[in-house]
């Protein structure tokens, strides 16, 4: 992910548009936008207002007054102005005000105010908000390549811990939607003129995100490790540990390093299935628990730990298959090592 963001930041710094016409450079895929003259559609699919649209945005009335009221609500929010949804709401409000000054009467101002209002209401009510950009009547998709950059930055696990990267990302999305509005009006040159600031914002967001640390993985109350992923068949020593099992334990070690103060102790319990002798299963489960304990100790885990082997106790599944291989497969969840954390 870090390499991907590095490449994106570099690409955005030097990217240029190739092609013979502005609308080709915009990468527009909507056929209704590309048609003009007698072949141009005039229906809802081409962005004509519908009764539903009027029902939603008609009651807005005075757009300037609606914006002033919305800005007051935004200013009263306690959220960090750089946080994603707060910044996005503000960018939508700013774009609405700028387009209102141009005398826009196509409906984009209403939709921009609506987007800002939805986000502001969600922030006020502390309700769950979606980072997706809903389709708008007055906006056509432009520059799919830049939307791919947006999605790549959004998928960066460090982004939630990085408000300074969230603001330029949010405003870049609004900027791309605004460019899509100009394209919808078939003003392709104006749409293209909006893109340099979008690219600059995305570059800034990607570069800042590179400097942020992903959130530490959460440590659950109990962690269950499949014995079949931890150890080779009938093995219980560290030499018999499998790569997948070691990877799980290494991730736990890293989480404990970052959140170690929150964990006061650990109980490691090994389990086996019901097949075989009871004494053997108890011994195997204990040895596996002790090996996990030793592995964690050797990799720097210092919190108090205990290891126990519980054999076939507390099965997670009950299986009645007659064919042995099918029975062994069915009983797999019972072969496990559980780690319980005291906080």
C-alpha positions as a LaTeX table, in Angstrom:
\begin{tabular}{lrrr}
\hline
Residue & $x$ (\AA) & $y$ (\AA) & $z$ (\AA) \\
\hline
Unk1 & 0.00 & 0.00 & 0.00 \\
Unk2 & 2.82 & 2.43 & 0.85 \\
Unk3 & 4.53 & 1.72 & $-2.47$ \\
Unk4 & 1.22 & 2.25 & $-4.27$ \\
Unk5 & 0.69 & 5.64 & $-2.62$ \\
Unk6 & 4.26 & 6.67 & $-3.43$ \\
Unk7 & 3.68 & 5.90 & $-7.10$ \\
Unk8 & 0.38 & 7.79 & $-7.04$ \\
Unk9 & 1.99 & 10.86 & $-5.49$ \\
Unk10 & 4.73 & 10.86 & $-8.13$ \\
Unk11 & 2.29 & 10.30 & $-10.97$ \\
Unk12 & 0.03 & 13.14 & $-9.84$ \\
Unk13 & 2.99 & 15.49 & $-9.69$ \\
Unk14 & 3.86 & 14.99 & $-13.34$ \\
Unk15 & 0.61 & 13.83 & $-14.92$ \\
Unk16 & $-0.61$ & 15.54 & $-18.04$ \\
Unk17 & $-3.50$ & 15.02 & $-20.41$ \\
Unk18 & $-3.12$ & 13.45 & $-23.78$ \\
Unk19 & $-5.59$ & 13.64 & $-26.62$ \\
Unk20 & $-6.95$ & 15.94 & $-29.28$ \\
Unk21 & $-9.97$ & 17.41 & $-27.48$ \\
Unk22 & $-10.87$ & 18.38 & $-23.94$ \\
Unk23 & $-13.79$ & 15.98 & $-23.71$ \\
Unk24 & $-11.58$ & 13.10 & $-24.82$ \\
Unk25 & $-9.03$ & 14.00 & $-22.19$ \\
Unk26 & $-11.76$ & 13.99 & $-19.56$ \\
Unk27 & $-12.43$ & 10.32 & $-20.21$ \\
Unk28 & $-16.20$ & 10.78 & $-20.30$ \\
Unk29 & $-18.05$ & 7.51 & $-20.76$ \\
Unk30 & $-21.64$ & 8.78 & $-20.58$ \\
Unk31 & $-22.93$ & 8.62 & $-24.16$ \\
Unk32 & $-25.66$ & 11.20 & $-23.48$ \\
Unk33 & $-23.01$ & 13.80 & $-22.63$ \\
Unk34 & $-21.04$ & 13.14 & $-25.78$ \\
Unk35 & $-24.02$ & 13.70 & $-28.08$ \\
Unk36 & $-25.09$ & 17.14 & $-29.25$ \\
Unk37 & $-27.55$ & 18.62 & $-31.71$ \\
Unk38 & $-30.50$ & 16.56 & $-32.90$ \\
Unk39 & $-29.12$ & 13.36 & $-31.43$ \\
Unk40 & $-28.91$ & 14.71 & $-27.88$ \\
Unk41 & $-31.31$ & 13.17 & $-25.36$ \\
Unk42 & $-33.59$ & 15.44 & $-23.32$ \\
Unk43 & $-35.01$ & 12.89 & $-20.88$ \\
Unk44 & $-34.24$ & 11.97 & $-17.28$ \\
Unk45 & $-31.36$ & 9.72 & $-18.33$ \\
Unk46 & $-29.68$ & 12.82 & $-19.77$ \\
Unk47 & $-30.20$ & 14.75 & $-16.54$ \\
Unk48 & $-33.60$ & 16.34 & $-17.02$ \\
Unk49 & $-35.21$ & 17.18 & $-13.65$ \\
Unk50 & $-37.85$ & 14.76 & $-12.41$ \\
Unk51 & $-40.76$ & 15.20 & $-10.02$ \\
Unk52 & $-38.72$ & 13.40 & $-7.36$ \\
Unk53 & $-35.88$ & 15.89 & $-7.83$ \\
Unk54 & $-38.25$ & 18.84 & $-7.39$ \\
Unk55 & $-39.75$ & 17.22 & $-4.28$ \\
Unk56 & $-36.29$ & 16.97 & $-2.72$ \\
Unk57 & $-34.80$ & 20.31 & $-3.68$ \\
Unk58 & $-37.85$ & 22.48 & $-4.35$ \\
Unk59 & $-38.53$ & 23.23 & $-0.65$ \\
Unk60 & $-35.02$ & 24.72 & $-0.31$ \\
Unk61 & $-36.35$ & 28.12 & $-1.39$ \\
Unk62 & $-33.83$ & 30.92 & $-1.04$ \\
Unk63 & $-30.50$ & 29.27 & $-1.79$ \\
Unk64 & $-28.38$ & 32.02 & $-0.27$ \\
Unk65 & $-30.30$ & 31.90 & 2.99 \\
Unk66 & $-30.12$ & 28.11 & 3.03 \\
Unk67 & $-26.34$ & 28.34 & 2.64 \\
Unk68 & $-26.05$ & 30.87 & 5.48 \\
Unk69 & $-28.05$ & 28.63 & 7.81 \\
Unk70 & $-26.01$ & 25.63 & 6.79 \\
Unk71 & $-22.73$ & 27.48 & 7.42 \\
Unk72 & $-23.87$ & 28.40 & 10.93 \\
Unk73 & $-24.54$ & 24.74 & 11.68 \\
Unk74 & $-21.17$ & 23.74 & 10.24 \\
Unk75 & $-19.34$ & 26.37 & 12.29 \\
Unk76 & $-20.97$ & 25.09 & 15.49 \\
Unk77 & $-19.76$ & 21.52 & 15.01 \\
Unk78 & $-17.10$ & 20.39 & 17.50 \\
Unk79 & $-15.45$ & 18.09 & 14.94 \\
Unk80 & $-11.93$ & 18.72 & 13.67 \\
Unk81 & $-12.28$ & 20.92 & 10.54 \\
Unk82 & $-9.70$ & 18.69 & 8.84 \\
Unk83 & $-11.66$ & 15.48 & 9.45 \\
Unk84 & $-13.02$ & 13.84 & 6.31 \\
Unk85 & $-16.77$ & 14.40 & 6.65 \\
Unk86 & $-16.50$ & 17.87 & 8.19 \\
Unk87 & $-14.10$ & 18.96 & 5.46 \\
Unk88 & $-16.26$ & 17.44 & 2.75 \\
Unk89 & $-19.36$ & 19.23 & 4.03 \\
Unk90 & $-17.46$ & 22.53 & 4.04 \\
Unk91 & $-16.11$ & 21.97 & 0.54 \\
Unk92 & $-19.59$ & 21.25 & $-0.77$ \\
Unk93 & $-20.87$ & 24.44 & 0.90 \\
Unk94 & $-18.00$ & 26.48 & $-0.56$ \\
Unk95 & $-18.60$ & 25.10 & $-4.07$ \\
Unk96 & $-22.33$ & 25.83 & $-3.77$ \\
Unk97 & $-21.62$ & 29.44 & $-2.79$ \\
Unk98 & $-19.14$ & 29.92 & $-5.64$ \\
Unk99 & $-21.56$ & 28.54 & $-8.23$ \\
Unk100 & $-24.41$ & 30.57 & $-6.76$ \\
Unk101 & $-22.40$ & 33.73 & $-7.45$ \\
Unk102 & $-22.16$ & 32.74 & $-11.12$ \\
Unk103 & $-25.95$ & 32.72 & $-11.34$ \\
Unk104 & $-26.19$ & 28.96 & $-11.82$ \\
Unk105 & $-29.74$ & 27.78 & $-12.45$ \\
Unk106 & $-29.12$ & 24.22 & $-13.57$ \\
Unk107 & $-29.63$ & 22.62 & $-10.15$ \\
Unk108 & $-26.03$ & 21.96 & $-9.16$ \\
Unk109 & $-26.17$ & 24.56 & $-6.37$ \\
Unk110 & $-29.17$ & 22.80 & $-4.86$ \\
Unk111 & $-27.46$ & 19.42 & $-5.05$ \\
Unk112 & $-24.25$ & 20.79 & $-3.53$ \\
Unk113 & $-26.20$ & 22.33 & $-0.64$ \\
Unk114 & $-28.01$ & 19.02 & $-0.24$ \\
Unk115 & $-24.75$ & 17.08 & 0.00 \\
Unk116 & $-23.38$ & 19.50 & 2.60 \\
Unk117 & $-26.64$ & 19.37 & 4.56 \\
Unk118 & $-26.70$ & 15.55 & 4.67 \\
Unk119 & $-23.13$ & 15.42 & 5.99 \\
Unk120 & $-23.76$ & 18.21 & 8.50 \\
Unk121 & $-26.89$ & 16.50 & 9.81 \\
Unk122 & $-25.02$ & 13.22 & 10.20 \\
Unk123 & $-22.20$ & 14.91 & 12.10 \\
Unk124 & $-24.68$ & 16.74 & 14.32 \\
Unk125 & $-26.60$ & 13.57 & 15.14 \\
Unk126 & $-23.46$ & 11.42 & 15.39 \\
Unk127 & $-24.97$ & 8.98 & 12.92 \\
Unk128 & $-23.00$ & 6.72 & 10.59 \\
Unk129 & $-22.02$ & 8.43 & 7.35 \\
Unk130 & $-20.99$ & 6.92 & 4.03 \\
Unk131 & $-17.82$ & 8.04 & 2.27 \\
Unk132 & $-19.35$ & 7.09 & $-1.08$ \\
Unk133 & $-20.28$ & 9.83 & $-3.55$ \\
Unk134 & $-23.91$ & 9.39 & $-4.59$ \\
Unk135 & $-24.87$ & 10.00 & $-8.23$ \\
Unk136 & $-26.18$ & 13.51 & $-8.83$ \\
Unk137 & $-28.46$ & 14.62 & $-11.63$ \\
Unk138 & $-26.16$ & 17.44 & $-12.73$ \\
Unk139 & $-22.84$ & 15.56 & $-12.54$ \\
Unk140 & $-21.23$ & 13.32 & $-15.13$ \\
Unk141 & $-18.24$ & 11.08 & $-14.43$ \\
Unk142 & $-14.93$ & 12.57 & $-15.58$ \\
Unk143 & $-11.36$ & 11.34 & $-15.27$ \\
Unk144 & $-11.92$ & 7.76 & $-14.08$ \\
Unk145 & $-8.17$ & 7.55 & $-13.51$ \\
Unk146 & $-8.34$ & 10.26 & $-10.86$ \\
Unk147 & $-11.29$ & 8.52 & $-9.20$ \\
Unk148 & $-9.09$ & 5.41 & $-9.04$ \\
Unk149 & $-6.50$ & 7.51 & $-7.18$ \\
Unk150 & $-9.23$ & 8.68 & $-4.79$ \\
Unk151 & $-10.20$ & 5.09 & $-4.03$ \\
Unk152 & $-6.58$ & 4.05 & $-3.55$ \\
Unk153 & $-6.02$ & 6.78 & $-0.96$ \\
Unk154 & $-9.30$ & 5.90 & 0.76 \\
Unk155 & $-8.19$ & 2.28 & 1.09 \\
Unk156 & $-4.98$ & 3.27 & 2.89 \\
Unk157 & $-5.32$ & 1.92 & 6.48 \\
Unk158 & $-3.39$ & 4.93 & 7.82 \\
Unk159 & $-6.00$ & 7.42 & 6.56 \\
Unk160 & $-8.36$ & 7.25 & 9.62 \\
Unk161 & $-5.44$ & 8.36 & 11.82 \\
Unk162 & $-4.43$ & 11.13 & 9.43 \\
Unk163 & $-6.86$ & 14.10 & 9.41 \\
Unk164 & $-4.38$ & 16.30 & 7.53 \\
Unk165 & $-4.65$ & 13.88 & 4.61 \\
Unk166 & $-8.44$ & 13.68 & 4.86 \\
Unk167 & $-9.22$ & 17.30 & 4.05 \\
Unk168 & $-7.45$ & 17.49 & 0.65 \\
Unk169 & $-8.91$ & 14.10 & $-0.25$ \\
Unk170 & $-12.46$ & 15.16 & 0.60 \\
Unk171 & $-12.13$ & 18.44 & $-1.29$ \\
Unk172 & $-10.57$ & 16.68 & $-4.28$ \\
Unk173 & $-13.67$ & 14.46 & $-4.49$ \\
Unk174 & $-15.92$ & 17.52 & $-4.44$ \\
Unk175 & $-13.68$ & 19.15 & $-7.05$ \\
Unk176 & $-13.99$ & 16.13 & $-9.33$ \\
Unk177 & $-17.78$ & 16.25 & $-8.95$ \\
Unk178 & $-17.69$ & 19.93 & $-9.83$ \\
Unk179 & $-15.65$ & 19.18 & $-12.94$ \\
Unk180 & $-18.26$ & 16.56 & $-13.75$ \\
Unk181 & $-20.92$ & 19.26 & $-13.49$ \\
Unk182 & $-19.20$ & 21.38 & $-16.12$ \\
Unk183 & $-18.87$ & 18.33 & $-18.32$ \\
Unk184 & $-22.60$ & 17.64 & $-17.83$ \\
Unk185 & $-23.23$ & 21.17 & $-19.17$ \\
Unk186 & $-20.92$ & 20.24 & $-22.08$ \\
Unk187 & $-18.48$ & 22.95 & $-21.04$ \\
Unk188 & $-15.54$ & 20.57 & $-21.40$ \\
Unk189 & $-12.82$ & 23.21 & $-21.29$ \\
Unk190 & $-14.16$ & 24.57 & $-17.98$ \\
Unk191 & $-14.28$ & 21.03 & $-16.62$ \\
Unk192 & $-10.66$ & 20.50 & $-17.56$ \\
Unk193 & $-9.64$ & 23.76 & $-15.90$ \\
Unk194 & $-10.86$ & 22.42 & $-12.53$ \\
Unk195 & $-8.51$ & 19.43 & $-12.66$ \\
Unk196 & $-5.11$ & 20.90 & $-11.71$ \\
Unk197 & $-6.32$ & 21.83 & $-8.22$ \\
Unk198 & $-7.89$ & 18.37 & $-7.89$ \\
Unk199 & $-4.62$ & 16.71 & $-8.85$ \\
Unk200 & $-2.70$ & 18.95 & $-6.46$ \\
Unk201 & $-5.07$ & 18.05 & $-3.60$ \\
Unk202 & $-4.78$ & 14.33 & $-4.32$ \\
Unk203 & $-1.01$ & 14.58 & $-4.46$ \\
Unk204 & $-0.99$ & 16.40 & $-1.12$ \\
Unk205 & $-3.29$ & 13.81 & 0.44 \\
Unk206 & $-1.22$ & 10.88 & $-0.82$ \\
Unk207 & 2.05 & 12.41 & 0.36 \\
Unk208 & 0.68 & 13.17 & 3.84 \\
Unk209 & $-0.84$ & 9.70 & 4.12 \\
Unk210 & 2.59 & 8.22 & 3.43 \\
Unk211 & 3.86 & 9.83 & 6.63 \\
Unk212 & 1.01 & 8.53 & 8.79 \\
Unk213 & 1.09 & 5.33 & 10.80 \\
Unk214 & $-1.72$ & 2.80 & 10.37 \\
Unk215 & $-3.78$ & 2.23 & 13.52 \\
Unk216 & $-2.51$ & $-0.53$ & 15.76 \\
Unk217 & $-4.49$ & $-3.73$ & 15.30 \\
Unk218 & $-7.05$ & $-4.24$ & 18.02 \\
Unk219 & $-6.45$ & $-7.02$ & 20.51 \\
Unk220 & $-9.67$ & $-9.01$ & 21.06 \\
Unk221 & $-10.76$ & $-10.51$ & 24.37 \\
Unk222 & $-9.89$ & $-13.94$ & 22.99 \\
Unk223 & $-7.86$ & $-15.04$ & 19.98 \\
Unk224 & $-8.42$ & $-18.47$ & 18.43 \\
Unk225 & $-5.69$ & $-20.03$ & 16.32 \\
Unk226 & $-6.38$ & $-23.11$ & 14.23 \\
Unk227 & $-3.99$ & $-25.87$ & 15.23 \\
Unk228 & $-3.91$ & $-27.12$ & 11.63 \\
Unk229 & $-2.52$ & $-23.71$ & 10.60 \\
Unk230 & $-0.17$ & $-23.48$ & 13.56 \\
Unk231 & 1.48 & $-26.90$ & 13.44 \\
Unk232 & 2.21 & $-29.67$ & 11.01 \\
Unk233 & 0.40 & $-32.97$ & 11.51 \\
Unk234 & 1.08 & $-34.46$ & 14.96 \\
Unk235 & 3.70 & $-31.77$ & 15.70 \\
Unk236 & 3.85 & $-29.56$ & 18.77 \\
Unk237 & 7.40 & $-28.15$ & 18.74 \\
Unk238 & 8.50 & $-24.83$ & 17.27 \\
Unk239 & 10.26 & $-26.65$ & 14.44 \\
Unk240 & 6.87 & $-28.02$ & 13.42 \\
Unk241 & 5.19 & $-24.61$ & 13.32 \\
Unk242 & 3.77 & $-23.56$ & 9.96 \\
Unk243 & 4.33 & $-20.16$ & 8.25 \\
Unk244 & 0.66 & $-19.17$ & 8.59 \\
Unk245 & 0.73 & $-19.84$ & 12.33 \\
Unk246 & 3.94 & $-17.89$ & 12.79 \\
Unk247 & 2.46 & $-14.97$ & 10.84 \\
Unk248 & $-0.55$ & $-14.88$ & 13.18 \\
Unk249 & 1.70 & $-14.90$ & 16.25 \\
Unk250 & 4.00 & $-12.25$ & 14.76 \\
Unk251 & 0.98 & $-10.00$ & 14.20 \\
Unk252 & $-0.01$ & $-10.53$ & 17.84 \\
Unk253 & 3.51 & $-9.68$ & 18.99 \\
Unk254 & 3.36 & $-6.42$ & 17.02 \\
Unk255 & $-0.05$ & $-5.54$ & 18.45 \\
Unk256 & 1.19 & $-6.21$ & 21.98 \\
Unk257 & 4.19 & $-3.96$ & 21.40 \\
Unk258 & 1.92 & $-1.12$ & 20.34 \\
Unk259 & $-0.80$ & $-1.73$ & 22.92 \\
Unk260 & 1.06 & $-3.75$ & 25.50 \\
Unk261 & 0.05 & $-1.49$ & 28.37 \\
Unk262 & $-3.57$ & $-2.52$ & 27.86 \\
Unk263 & $-2.88$ & $-6.25$ & 28.40 \\
Unk264 & $-1.99$ & $-7.42$ & 31.92 \\
Unk265 & $-1.89$ & $-11.14$ & 31.38 \\
Unk266 & $-2.53$ & $-13.97$ & 28.92 \\
Unk267 & $-3.91$ & $-17.50$ & 29.26 \\
Unk268 & $-2.91$ & $-19.90$ & 26.49 \\
Unk269 & $-5.07$ & $-23.01$ & 26.23 \\
Unk270 & $-4.40$ & $-25.85$ & 23.80 \\
Unk271 & $-7.17$ & $-28.15$ & 22.58 \\
Unk272 & $-7.33$ & $-31.39$ & 20.58 \\
Unk273 & $-10.13$ & $-33.30$ & 18.91 \\
Unk274 & $-11.69$ & $-36.46$ & 20.44 \\
Unk275 & $-9.82$ & $-38.90$ & 18.21 \\
Unk276 & $-7.01$ & $-40.92$ & 19.82 \\
Unk277 & $-6.12$ & $-41.56$ & 23.46 \\
Unk278 & $-7.20$ & $-39.04$ & 26.08 \\
Unk279 & $-3.73$ & $-38.86$ & 27.67 \\
Unk280 & $-2.05$ & $-38.32$ & 24.31 \\
Unk281 & $-4.46$ & $-35.55$ & 23.32 \\
Unk282 & $-3.99$ & $-33.82$ & 26.66 \\
Unk283 & $-0.20$ & $-33.96$ & 26.29 \\
Unk284 & $-0.29$ & $-32.76$ & 22.66 \\
Unk285 & $-2.56$ & $-29.83$ & 23.50 \\
Unk286 & $-0.33$ & $-28.82$ & 26.43 \\
Unk287 & 2.84 & $-28.98$ & 24.35 \\
Unk288 & 1.28 & $-26.82$ & 21.66 \\
Unk289 & 0.17 & $-24.23$ & 24.22 \\
Unk290 & 3.65 & $-24.21$ & 25.76 \\
Unk291 & 5.27 & $-23.81$ & 22.33 \\
Unk292 & 3.07 & $-20.80$ & 21.60 \\
Unk293 & 4.01 & $-19.35$ & 24.98 \\
Unk294 & 7.72 & $-19.94$ & 24.31 \\
Unk295 & 7.43 & $-18.36$ & 20.83 \\
Unk296 & 5.81 & $-15.23$ & 22.24 \\
Unk297 & 8.38 & $-14.97$ & 25.02 \\
Unk298 & 11.25 & $-15.37$ & 22.56 \\
Unk299 & 9.83 & $-12.56$ & 20.45 \\
Unk300 & 9.69 & $-10.07$ & 23.27 \\
Unk301 & 6.28 & $-10.51$ & 24.95 \\
Unk302 & 6.84 & $-9.83$ & 28.66 \\
Unk303 & 3.33 & $-9.86$ & 30.15 \\
Unk304 & 2.56 & $-12.76$ & 32.53 \\
Unk305 & 1.43 & $-15.89$ & 30.63 \\
Unk306 & 0.14 & $-19.33$ & 31.59 \\
Unk307 & $-0.14$ & $-22.39$ & 29.32 \\
Unk308 & $-2.55$ & $-25.30$ & 29.74 \\
Unk309 & $-3.57$ & $-28.35$ & 27.73 \\
Unk310 & $-7.27$ & $-29.18$ & 27.86 \\
Unk311 & $-7.36$ & $-32.05$ & 25.38 \\
Unk312 & $-10.79$ & $-32.59$ & 23.86 \\
Unk313 & $-12.63$ & $-30.42$ & 26.39 \\
Unk314 & $-15.03$ & $-27.69$ & 25.27 \\
Unk315 & $-15.47$ & $-28.82$ & 21.64 \\
Unk316 & $-16.69$ & $-26.20$ & 19.21 \\
Unk317 & $-18.32$ & $-28.73$ & 16.87 \\
Unk318 & $-19.84$ & $-32.20$ & 17.14 \\
Unk319 & $-19.26$ & $-34.55$ & 14.21 \\
Unk320 & $-20.74$ & $-37.98$ & 13.39 \\
Unk321 & $-19.18$ & $-38.79$ & 10.00 \\
Unk322 & $-18.43$ & $-42.47$ & 9.46 \\
Unk323 & $-15.62$ & $-41.99$ & 6.96 \\
Unk324 & $-12.44$ & $-41.11$ & 8.90 \\
Unk325 & $-11.01$ & $-38.43$ & 6.61 \\
Unk326 & $-14.36$ & $-36.64$ & 6.55 \\
Unk327 & $-14.55$ & $-36.91$ & 10.35 \\
Unk328 & $-11.06$ & $-35.48$ & 10.78 \\
Unk329 & $-11.93$ & $-32.57$ & 8.53 \\
Unk330 & $-15.17$ & $-31.90$ & 10.38 \\
Unk331 & $-13.40$ & $-31.89$ & 13.77 \\
Unk332 & $-10.80$ & $-29.34$ & 12.64 \\
Unk333 & $-12.30$ & $-26.40$ & 14.63 \\
Unk334 & $-11.77$ & $-28.38$ & 17.85 \\
Unk335 & $-8.03$ & $-28.56$ & 17.22 \\
Unk336 & $-6.99$ & $-25.11$ & 18.28 \\
Unk337 & $-5.03$ & $-22.85$ & 20.60 \\
Unk338 & $-6.97$ & $-20.12$ & 22.37 \\
Unk339 & $-5.32$ & $-17.04$ & 23.88 \\
Unk340 & $-7.35$ & $-15.08$ & 26.42 \\
Unk341 & $-6.26$ & $-11.58$ & 27.39 \\
Unk342 & $-6.63$ & $-9.98$ & 30.82 \\
Unk343 & $-6.85$ & $-6.20$ & 30.64 \\
\hline
\end{tabular}
